[in-house]
Amino acid sequence: MPPSARLLRLTQDPALEGAFIPTRPRPRLGFSLHAPGLLRGGLTHLDGPARVEAALRLLSEHPGQRAAWIEARLSAYPPAFVQRGVDLARLLFVEAKGYFPWAVQELARSQVFGILAVAAPLPDARSLRRLQLAAERAGCAVLLAAPLPGEAWPVRERLWCGWEGGEPRVRDAGGEGRTARAAGEGS
């Protein structure tokens, strides 16, 4: 019998009823472009041509949250953030250069920021896992607005950000390990 069938049979045993503690749903950060909101304490990957616009929309919808925008080499243009309604007094821009994975993890571990927007790729799954653990402990929402490494299992939510009628639209990109582009979707 395959292990999954044994596990299923075990969990359906009446003698074990009540022995399993159901997991609580994770808290979410409200987001007008994605009705369920974004995970707090988890990694959310934003992919597609409107990913930066979606991240800016989230930042503008939460002016009371402290946030950080992190890149290896800073390319962000702060006046564009202001045009989108982002409060720069609550936003820290970080250029991490060669210390990028470490800086991202430390910003999450600091528990100062409610939102971290990571706008450059992390090198590997180990960096993603460390970030995921730090985000979980801090309860912050981490947006990954850059390509993911090949192995990206710590990412819990994947969203496709495209344009429809000149407005950004966000939709679920599918199951774990699957992106909207790989599924043949686009905008």
N, CA, C and O of each residue as an XYZ file, in Angstrom:
748
protein
N       0.859     -1.175      0.000
C       0.000      0.000      0.000
C       0.907      1.240      0.000
O       1.845      1.311      0.794
N       0.640      2.216     -0.878
C       1.479      3.420     -0.914
C       1.358      4.213      0.385
O       0.320      4.167      1.045
N       2.407      4.934      0.754
C       2.387      5.691      2.017
C       1.220      6.670      2.108
O       0.663      6.853      3.190
N       0.837      7.303      0.996
C      -0.269      8.262      1.058
C      -1.582      7.567      1.411
O      -2.404      8.133      2.132
N      -1.791      6.344      0.912
C      -3.007      5.600      1.233
C      -3.016      5.203      2.713
O      -4.059      5.250      3.366
N      -1.845      4.812      3.239
C      -1.763      4.454      4.665
C      -2.061      5.664      5.535
O      -2.761      5.550      6.541
N      -1.533      6.824      5.155
C      -1.769      8.041      5.921
C      -3.249      8.405      5.886
O      -3.822      8.779      6.909
N      -3.861      8.298      4.726
C      -5.286      8.596      4.604
C      -6.111      7.644      5.477
O      -7.020      8.080      6.183
N      -5.799      6.363      5.429
C      -6.521      5.381      6.240
C      -6.341      5.670      7.729
O      -7.288      5.554      8.507
N      -5.119      6.048      8.123
C      -4.839      6.352      9.523
C      -5.642      7.565      9.992
O      -6.188      7.556     11.095
N      -5.717      8.598      9.170
C      -6.438      9.807      9.588
C      -7.937      9.596      9.634
O      -8.645     10.377     10.269
N      -8.446      8.552      8.971
C      -9.877      8.272      8.991
C     -10.263      7.262     10.074
O     -11.436      6.907     10.185
N      -9.316      6.801     10.860
C      -9.573      5.829     11.923
C     -10.391      6.506     13.028
O      -9.938      7.507     13.584
N     -11.598      5.986     13.367
C     -12.440      6.606     14.391
C     -11.766      6.651     15.762
O     -12.093      7.517     16.574
N     -10.837      5.741     16.035
C     -10.156      5.742     17.336
C      -9.263      6.969     17.500
O      -8.931      7.351     18.622
N      -8.881      7.578     16.397
C      -8.000      8.740     16.459
C      -8.761     10.060     16.321
O      -8.143     11.119     16.207
N     -10.067     10.008     16.331
C     -10.846     11.230     16.171
C     -10.492     12.215     17.285
O     -10.465     11.859     18.464
N     -10.232     13.416     16.902
C      -9.855     14.459     17.852
C      -8.376     14.475     18.177
O      -7.919     15.374     18.883
N      -7.606     13.505     17.683
C      -6.180     13.454     17.987
C      -5.385     14.441     17.146
O      -4.272     14.816     17.517
N      -5.947     14.866     16.014
C      -5.235     15.789     15.141
C      -5.712     17.203     15.404
O      -6.913     17.472     15.435
N      -4.780     18.084     15.590
C      -5.120     19.481     15.846
C      -5.180     20.191     14.495
O      -4.180     20.242     13.779
N      -6.342     20.740     14.142
C      -6.427     21.423     12.852
C      -5.545     22.670     12.864
O      -5.420     23.349     13.884
N      -4.943     22.956     11.726
C      -4.105     24.143     11.642
C      -4.982     25.369     11.480
O      -6.012     25.335     10.808
N      -4.553     26.450     12.107
C      -5.283     27.706     11.993
C      -4.977     28.336     10.645
O      -3.855     28.221     10.151
N      -5.948     28.996     10.048
C      -5.622     29.709      8.823
C      -4.666     30.857      9.148
O      -4.781     31.500     10.191
N      -3.740     31.097      8.254
C      -2.778     32.178      8.484
C      -3.450     33.526      8.288
O      -4.328     33.674      7.438
N      -3.032     34.511      9.083
C      -3.596     35.850      8.899
C      -3.194     36.411      7.544
O      -2.154     36.055      6.989
N      -4.029     37.288      7.027
C      -3.792     37.863      5.704
C      -3.830     39.383      5.777
O      -4.460     39.967      6.659
N      -3.152     39.997      4.843
C      -3.099     41.440      4.691
C      -4.049     41.802      3.561
O      -3.894     41.298      2.449
N      -5.027     42.661      3.816
C      -6.010     43.030      2.804
C      -5.360     43.591      1.547
O      -4.373     44.323      1.619
N      -5.927     43.237      0.387
C      -5.381     43.697     -0.892
C      -6.509     43.746     -1.907
O      -7.119     42.718     -2.202
N      -6.795     44.924     -2.443
C      -7.927     45.100     -3.345
C      -7.796     44.306     -4.642
O      -8.813     43.966     -5.247
N      -6.587     44.003     -5.084
C      -6.397     43.278     -6.335
C      -6.488     41.760     -6.159
O      -6.559     41.026     -7.144
N      -6.487     41.292     -4.918
C      -6.554     39.851     -4.641
C      -7.436     39.668     -3.402
O      -6.983     39.853     -2.272
N      -8.695     39.303     -3.630
C      -9.709     39.277     -2.572
C      -9.296     38.535     -1.297
O      -9.574     39.035     -0.208
N      -8.647     37.367     -1.377
C      -8.281     36.715     -0.110
C      -7.223     37.475      0.685
O      -7.028     37.203      1.870
N      -6.547     38.412      0.055
C      -5.457     39.119      0.707
C      -4.151     38.361      0.549
O      -4.115     37.297     -0.069
N      -3.087     38.907      1.104
C      -1.772     38.284      1.007
C      -1.360     37.721      2.356
O      -1.694     38.270      3.406
N      -0.632     36.622      2.307
C      -0.201     35.950      3.527
C       0.698     36.838      4.387
O       1.614     37.494      3.891
N       0.412     36.838      5.677
C       1.358     37.404      6.639
C       2.173     36.222      7.135
O       1.612     35.176      7.463
N       3.463     36.374      7.192
C       4.297     35.272      7.653
C       4.552     34.251      6.571
O       4.837     33.092      6.871
N       4.457     34.653      5.325
C       4.708     33.747      4.214
C       5.241     34.501      3.016
O       5.255     35.732      2.993
N       5.677     33.751      2.026
C       6.230     34.339      0.812
C       5.193     34.293     -0.299
O       4.594     33.249     -0.554
N       4.983     35.424     -0.958
C       4.075     35.516     -2.095
C       4.874     35.977     -3.304
O       5.505     37.033     -3.279
N       4.839     35.176     -4.362
C       5.548     35.534     -5.592
C       4.604     36.271     -6.528
O       3.521     35.780     -6.845
N       5.021     37.450     -6.968
C       4.283     38.221     -7.961
C       5.021     38.065     -9.280
O       6.206     38.386     -9.379
N       4.318     37.572    -10.295
C       4.927     37.367    -11.609
C       4.082     38.083    -12.647
O       2.889     38.302    -12.440
N       4.693     38.444    -13.750
C       3.951     39.059    -14.842
C       4.321     40.510    -15.052
O       5.072     41.088    -14.267
N       3.794     41.100    -16.114
C       4.190     42.466    -16.490
C       3.729     43.551    -15.519
O       4.283     44.650    -15.541
N       2.746     43.287    -14.676
C       2.250     44.304    -13.745
C       2.658     44.024    -12.304
O       2.025     44.530    -11.377
N       3.706     43.226    -12.098
C       4.076     42.840    -10.730
C       4.518     44.025     -9.883
O       4.180     44.092     -8.701
N       5.263     44.960    -10.458
C       5.708     46.129     -9.682
C       4.516     47.029     -9.376
O       4.399     47.552     -8.268
N       3.639     47.211    -10.349
C       2.433     48.017    -10.126
C       1.573     47.407     -9.021
O       1.031     48.135     -8.189
N       1.442     46.084     -9.001
C       0.669     45.416     -7.953
C       1.318     45.636     -6.586
O       0.620     45.891     -5.604
N       2.638     45.540     -6.518
C       3.338     45.771     -5.245
C       3.131     47.210     -4.771
O       2.917     47.449     -3.582
N       3.196     48.167     -5.698
C       2.979     49.567     -5.328
C       1.541     49.800     -4.863
O       1.304     50.589     -3.948
N       0.594     49.125     -5.482
C      -0.807     49.249     -5.065
C      -0.962     48.761     -3.633
O      -1.638     49.401     -2.828
N      -0.337     47.622     -3.308
C      -0.417     47.107     -1.943
C       0.180     48.103     -0.952
O      -0.407     48.367      0.097
N       1.337     48.650     -1.281
C       1.973     49.619     -0.395
C       1.090     50.853     -0.193
O       1.002     51.375      0.918
N       0.441     51.319     -1.256
C      -0.413     52.509     -1.131
C      -1.684     52.218     -0.335
O      -2.243     53.123      0.284
N      -2.145     50.968     -0.344
C      -3.353     50.602      0.402
C      -3.095     50.451      1.900
O      -4.041     50.368      2.683
N      -1.833     50.414      2.303
C      -1.486     50.248      3.720
C      -0.508     51.337      4.149
O       0.650     51.051      4.454
N      -0.977     52.595      4.174
C      -0.065     53.705      4.500
C       0.455     53.669      5.935
O       1.482     54.280      6.230
N      -0.235     52.967      6.827
C       0.213     52.881      8.216
C       1.258     51.807      8.461
O       1.869     51.775      9.530
N       1.476     50.925      7.488
C       2.452     49.834      7.636
C       3.849     50.321      7.281
O       4.040     51.014      6.281
N       4.798     49.965      8.084
C       6.192     50.192      7.684
C       6.546     49.142      6.650
O       6.184     47.973      6.786
N       7.256     49.568      5.616
C       7.605     48.651      4.536
C       9.038     48.899      4.094
O       9.603     49.966      4.332
N       9.612     47.894      3.448
C      10.960     48.016      2.886
C      10.923     47.516      1.450
O      10.269     46.518      1.143
N      11.636     48.225      0.571
C      11.801     47.854     -0.839
C      13.271     47.483     -0.983
O      14.145     48.330     -0.803
N      13.550     46.222     -1.305
C      14.921     45.717     -1.283
C      15.349     45.266     -2.667
O      14.644     44.511     -3.335
N      16.519     45.742     -3.091
C      17.118     45.322     -4.352
C      18.619     45.145     -4.147
O      19.197     45.730     -3.231
N      19.243     44.345     -4.992
C      20.697     44.210     -4.938
C      21.331     45.526     -5.405
O      22.222     46.056     -4.741
N      20.880     46.041     -6.526
C      21.289     47.354     -7.029
C      20.017     48.164     -7.221
O      19.164     47.811     -8.036
N      19.898     49.226     -6.486
C      18.663     50.000     -6.447
C      18.346     50.624     -7.805
O      19.153     51.357     -8.376
N      17.152     50.315     -8.304
C      16.686     50.893     -9.562
C      15.338     51.584     -9.384
O      14.810     52.165    -10.332
N      14.786     51.525     -8.187
C      13.485     52.134     -7.909
C      13.573     53.651     -8.090
O      14.606     54.265     -7.826
N      12.476     54.233     -8.542
C      12.382     55.676     -8.754
C      11.333     56.224     -7.788
O      10.140     56.158     -8.082
N      11.756     56.766     -6.635
C      10.816     57.181     -5.593
C       9.677     58.103     -6.057
O       8.561     57.946     -5.561
N       9.895     59.063     -6.985
C       8.745     59.871     -7.421
C       7.608     59.034     -8.027
O       6.442     59.413     -7.916
N       7.933     57.905     -8.664
C       6.891     57.021     -9.199
C       6.099     56.385     -8.060
O       4.898     56.154     -8.198
N       6.751     56.102     -6.949
C       6.061     55.541     -5.783
C       5.061     56.566     -5.256
O       3.926     56.219     -4.929
N       5.487     57.842     -5.173
C       4.609     58.907     -4.689
C       3.412     59.066     -5.624
O       2.286     59.252     -5.162
N       3.647     58.994     -6.938
C       2.545     59.088     -7.904
C       1.516     57.986     -7.702
O       0.336     58.183     -7.993
N       1.940     56.843     -7.213
C       1.024     55.716     -6.983
C       0.414     55.749     -5.583
O      -0.320     54.836     -5.205
N       0.713     56.800     -4.810
C       0.094     56.957     -3.496
C       0.846     56.319     -2.348
O       0.281     56.162     -1.265
N       2.112     55.943     -2.547
C       2.905     55.319     -1.491
C       3.493     56.420     -0.591
O       4.046     57.403     -1.085
N       3.370     56.247      0.709
C       3.913     57.188      1.685
C       5.396     56.868      1.905
O       5.735     55.875      2.548
N       6.265     57.711      1.370
C       7.709     57.454      1.472
C       8.234     57.573      2.898
O       9.312     57.063      3.202
N       7.489     58.235      3.773
C       7.918     58.345      5.169
C       7.854     56.984      5.873
O       8.503     56.796      6.902
N       7.080     56.033      5.331
C       6.938     54.710      5.930
C       7.670     53.627      5.149
O       7.517     52.439      5.432
N       8.477     54.044      4.153
C       9.131     53.086      3.267
C      10.647     53.262      3.306
O      11.159     54.372      3.164
N      11.354     52.154      3.500
C      12.812     52.155      3.493
C      13.287     51.515      2.192
O      12.898     50.391      1.873
N      14.126     52.228      1.439
C      14.745     51.669      0.237
C      16.099     51.096      0.636
O      16.891     51.768      1.297
N      16.367     49.850      0.234
C      17.613     49.185      0.609
C      18.327     48.689     -0.640
O      17.760     47.944     -1.440
N      19.584     49.114     -0.796
C      20.449     48.583     -1.844
C      21.466     47.685     -1.146
O      22.363     48.173     -0.459
N      21.324     46.384     -1.321
C      22.102     45.434     -0.527
C      23.370     44.933     -1.213
O      24.236     44.358     -0.553
N      23.496     45.137     -2.508
C      24.652     44.687     -3.297
C      24.987     43.226     -2.999
O      24.112     42.366     -3.107
N      26.223     42.928     -2.630
C      26.664     41.548     -2.412
C      26.083     40.884     -1.178
O      26.235     39.675     -1.003
N      25.427     41.640     -0.327
C      24.836     41.101      0.901
C      23.335     40.899      0.768
O      22.630     40.832      1.776
N      22.844     40.803     -0.440
C      21.405     40.794     -0.687
C      20.640     39.720      0.093
O      19.720     40.076      0.829
N      20.968     38.413     -0.025
C      20.186     37.407      0.727
C      20.210     37.655      2.238
O      19.189     37.520      2.913
N      21.375     38.018      2.755
C      21.506     38.283      4.185
C      20.653     39.491      4.587
O      19.962     39.452      5.605
N      20.703     40.565      3.786
C      19.959     41.787      4.107
C      18.449     41.536      4.128
O      17.749     42.023      5.016
N      17.957     40.787      3.163
C      16.527     40.487      3.106
C      16.102     39.723      4.358
O      15.086     40.044      4.976
N      16.880     38.722      4.722
C      16.560     37.926      5.904
C      16.601     38.787      7.169
O      15.717     38.672      8.018
N      17.590     39.629      7.303
C      17.715     40.471      8.501
C      16.590     41.498      8.594
O      16.121     41.805      9.690
N      16.152     42.033      7.447
C      15.024     42.969      7.469
C      13.759     42.270      7.963
O      12.983     42.852      8.721
N      13.550     41.034      7.538
C      12.395     40.277      8.018
C      12.544     39.973      9.508
O      11.594     40.133     10.275
N      13.723     39.541      9.912
C      13.953     39.186     11.317
C      13.814     40.380     12.252
O      13.520     40.201     13.434
N      14.019     41.585     11.750
C      13.959     42.777     12.598
C      12.583     43.014     13.206
O      12.472     43.690     14.229
N      11.543     42.474     12.602
C      10.164     42.642     13.044
C       9.716     44.106     13.028
O       8.767     44.477     13.719
N      10.402     44.928     12.240
C      10.058     46.339     12.111
C       9.056     46.552     10.982
O       8.236     47.467     11.046
N       9.116     45.719      9.954
C       8.355     45.947      8.735
C       7.181     44.977      8.612
O       7.329     43.774      8.831
N       6.029     45.511      8.263
C       4.860     44.684      8.014
C       4.839     44.140      6.598
O       4.207     43.120      6.321
N       5.544     44.837      5.691
C       5.599     44.433      4.291
C       7.041     44.544      3.804
O       7.688     45.574      3.992
N       7.537     43.487      3.182
C       8.839     43.509      2.516
C       8.613     43.233      1.039
O       8.028     42.212      0.676
N       9.073     44.137      0.190
C       8.992     43.936     -1.257
C      10.402     43.635     -1.749
O      11.274     44.502     -1.734
N      10.614     42.402     -2.184
C      11.921     41.945     -2.634
C      11.919     42.027     -4.159
O      11.274     41.221     -4.830
N      12.647     43.009     -4.701
C      12.583     43.306     -6.134
C      13.800     42.824     -6.909
O      14.074     43.321     -8.001
N      14.522     41.877     -6.365
C      15.653     41.246     -7.060
C      15.623     39.766     -6.692
O      15.146     39.405     -5.616
N      16.131     38.906     -7.579
C      16.038     37.462     -7.305
C      16.967     36.999     -6.190
O      18.099     37.465     -6.065
N      16.464     36.076     -5.389
C      17.290     35.393     -4.398
C      17.970     34.219     -5.086
O      17.410     33.654     -6.026
N      19.174     33.837     -4.636
C      19.965     32.867     -5.393
C      19.490     31.415     -5.363
O      19.711     30.677     -6.323
N      18.832     30.988     -4.260
C      18.511     29.561     -4.165
C      17.394     29.312     -3.161
O      16.949     30.227     -2.469
N      16.946     28.058     -3.091
C      15.863     27.669     -2.186
C      16.251     27.846     -0.725
O      15.392     28.120      0.112
N      17.519     27.696     -0.410
C      17.962     27.873      0.975
C      17.727     29.316      1.437
O      17.272     29.544      2.558
N      18.035     30.277      0.583
C      17.776     31.689      0.908
C      16.292     31.945      1.075
O      15.878     32.677      1.974
N      15.482     31.334      0.197
C      14.031     31.483      0.312
C      13.519     30.883      1.612
O      12.656     31.470      2.266
N      14.036     29.730      1.994
C      13.594     29.077      3.226
C      13.955     29.913      4.447
O      13.144     30.061      5.361
N      15.156     30.453      4.466
C      15.554     31.314      5.594
C      14.650     32.538      5.682
O      14.244     32.948      6.769
N      14.342     33.115      4.521
C      13.446     34.271      4.493
C      12.050     33.876      4.958
O      11.415     34.618      5.708
N      11.571     32.727      4.527
C      10.243     32.267      4.913
C      10.149     32.075      6.428
O       9.152     32.459      7.039
N      11.170     31.487      7.029
C      11.175     31.290      8.481
C      11.200     32.632      9.221
O      10.498     32.808     10.216
N      12.007     33.569      8.735
C      12.073     34.897      9.361
C      10.743     35.628      9.214
O      10.285     36.277     10.154
N      10.123     35.527      8.044
C       8.830     36.185      7.818
C       7.749     35.579      8.704
O       6.893     36.297      9.220
N       7.783     34.271      8.880
C       6.804     33.596      9.728
C       6.920     34.064     11.171
O       5.913     34.352     11.817
N       8.144     34.141     11.674
C       8.355     34.602     13.057
C       7.930     36.054     13.233
O       7.373     36.418     14.269
N       8.194     36.899     12.209
C       7.893     38.323     12.311
C       6.440     38.638     11.951
O       5.924     39.694     12.319
N       5.780     37.726     11.234
C       4.401     37.974     10.807
C       4.286     39.012      9.716
O       3.256     39.676      9.595
N       5.331     39.162      8.918
C       5.283     40.160      7.847
C       4.939     39.516      6.506
O       5.194     38.332      6.285
N       4.364     40.304      5.631
C       4.034     39.851      4.277
C       5.257     40.116      3.397
O       5.739     41.246      3.321
N       5.752     39.076      2.739
C       6.912     39.210      1.862
C       6.456     39.022      0.420
O       5.917     37.977      0.055
N       6.681     40.052     -0.390
C       6.359     40.009     -1.813
C       7.639     39.782     -2.590
O       8.582     40.565     -2.474
N       7.686     38.740     -3.368
C       8.837     38.458     -4.217
C       8.466     38.908     -5.623
O       7.749     38.200     -6.330
N       8.943     40.072     -6.033
C       8.604     40.649     -7.337
C       9.771     40.491     -8.300
O      10.119     41.422     -9.026
N      10.367     39.315     -8.299
C      11.515     39.013     -9.159
C      11.452     37.530     -9.502
O      10.737     36.775     -8.843
N      12.191     37.102    -10.521
C      12.189     35.669    -10.859
C      12.650     34.820     -9.677
O      13.465     35.249     -8.861
N      12.106     33.602     -9.607
C      12.455     32.661     -8.547
C      13.543     31.706     -9.016
O      13.657     31.442    -10.213
N      14.348     31.183     -8.087
C      15.302     30.136     -8.469
C      14.536     28.870     -8.858
O      13.344     28.754     -8.574
N      15.206     27.939     -9.495
C      14.566     26.703     -9.953
C      13.782     25.986     -8.872
O      12.636     25.596     -9.097
N      14.369     25.808     -7.716
C      13.699     25.170     -6.581
C      13.157     26.282     -5.690
O      13.929     26.964     -5.015
N      11.856     26.469     -5.680
C      11.264     27.558     -4.896
C      10.134     27.039     -4.011
O       9.089     27.679     -3.896
N      10.341     25.885     -3.388
C       9.289     25.278     -2.574
C       8.854     26.104     -1.369
O       7.718     25.919     -0.932
N       9.674     27.020     -0.779
C       9.164     27.791      0.357
C       8.092     28.825     -0.010
O       7.433     29.366      0.878
N       7.913     29.101     -1.290
C       6.915     30.085     -1.716
C       5.532     29.451     -1.603
O       5.265     28.416     -2.214
N       4.655     30.077     -0.817
C       3.341     29.497     -0.548
C       2.259     29.998     -1.495
O       1.261     29.310     -1.709
N       2.437     31.168     -2.056
C       1.396     31.736     -2.911
C       2.050     32.337     -4.146
O       3.039     33.065     -4.050
N       1.484     32.021     -5.307
C       2.000     32.539     -6.577
C       0.873     33.248     -7.301
O      -0.187     32.676     -7.555
N       1.126     34.511     -7.628
C       0.112     35.329     -8.276
C       0.625     35.853     -9.607
O       1.792     36.223     -9.733
N      -0.254     35.883    -10.595
C       0.066     36.435    -11.907
C      -0.513     37.840    -11.961
O      -1.704     38.038    -11.720
N       0.333     38.817    -12.276
C      -0.078     40.216    -12.324
C      -0.019     40.693    -13.775
O       1.060     40.789    -14.362
N      -1.162     40.984    -14.336
C      -1.226     41.443    -15.722
C      -2.041     42.710    -15.839
O      -2.482     43.276    -14.839
N      -2.237     43.147    -17.059
C      -2.999     44.368    -17.335
C      -4.285     44.011    -18.057
O      -4.285     43.173    -18.960
N      -5.375     44.644    -17.663
C      -6.654     44.516    -18.360
C      -7.282     45.901    -18.402
O      -7.600     46.479    -17.363
N      -7.456     46.423    -19.596
C      -8.053     47.751    -19.744
C      -7.242     48.844    -19.079
O      -7.811     49.808    -18.566
N      -5.918     48.713    -19.078
C      -5.050     49.725    -18.477
C      -4.948     49.654    -16.966
O      -4.273     50.484    -16.357
N      -5.593     48.695    -16.354
C      -5.545     48.521    -14.898
C      -4.849     47.206    -14.555
O      -4.995     46.219    -15.276
N      -4.096     47.192    -13.461
C      -3.477     45.915    -13.056
C      -4.530     44.937    -12.546
O      -5.482     45.329    -11.870
N      -4.350     43.671    -12.875
C      -5.223     42.603    -12.405
C      -4.339     41.493    -11.849
O      -3.279     41.193    -12.398
N      -4.783     40.895    -10.767
C      -4.023     39.826    -10.116
C      -4.893     38.591    -10.056
O      -6.069     38.664     -9.699
N      -4.309     37.447    -10.409
C      -5.039     36.180    -10.279
C      -4.068     35.106     -9.811
O      -2.852     35.221     -9.961
N      -4.644     34.071     -9.245
C      -3.862     32.946     -8.753
C      -3.146     32.297     -9.932
O      -3.750     32.043    -10.975
N      -1.862     32.033     -9.756
C      -1.065     31.442    -10.836
C      -1.107     29.928    -10.815
O      -0.451     29.301    -11.647
N      -1.826     29.325     -9.930
C      -1.951     27.870     -9.914
C      -1.256     27.251     -8.728
O      -0.883     27.926     -7.768
N      -1.092     25.945     -8.820
C      -0.521     25.172     -7.716
C       0.951     25.391     -7.537
O       1.599     26.090     -8.316
N       1.466     24.784     -6.499
C       2.877     24.887     -6.149
C       3.753     24.418     -7.307
O       3.497     23.375     -7.908
N       4.776     25.190     -7.610
C       5.708     24.822     -8.660
C       5.215     25.157    -10.052
O       5.882     24.827    -11.032
N       4.065     25.805    -10.167
C       3.502     26.105    -11.470
C       3.288     27.604    -11.577
O       2.670     28.203    -10.697
N       3.780     28.210    -12.624
C       3.536     29.629    -12.826
C       2.537     29.797    -13.941
O       2.313     28.880    -14.730
N       1.932     30.975    -14.009
C       0.938     31.237    -15.044
C       1.575     31.136    -16.423
O       0.941     30.655    -17.361
N       2.815     31.581    -16.558
C       3.469     31.535    -17.851
C       3.645     30.081    -18.295
O       3.457     29.768    -19.471
N       4.002     29.198    -17.372
C       4.182     27.794    -17.709
C       2.853     27.132    -18.049
O       2.819     26.151    -18.793
N       1.769     27.660    -17.512
C       0.457     27.097    -17.778
C      -0.151     27.630    -19.060
O      -1.268     27.250    -19.413
N       0.564     28.510    -19.771
C       0.076     29.040    -21.010
C      -0.813     30.257    -20.878
O      -1.448     30.675    -21.847
N      -0.865     30.834    -19.679
C      -1.671     32.028    -19.477
C      -0.810     33.249    -19.750
O       0.417     33.145    -19.775
N      -1.400     34.344    -19.945
C      -0.674     35.587    -20.145
C      -1.631     36.741    -20.087
O      -2.824     36.573    -19.833
N      -1.085     37.938    -20.332
C      -1.975     39.083    -20.353
C      -1.795     39.865    -21.601
O      -2.468     40.876    -21.799
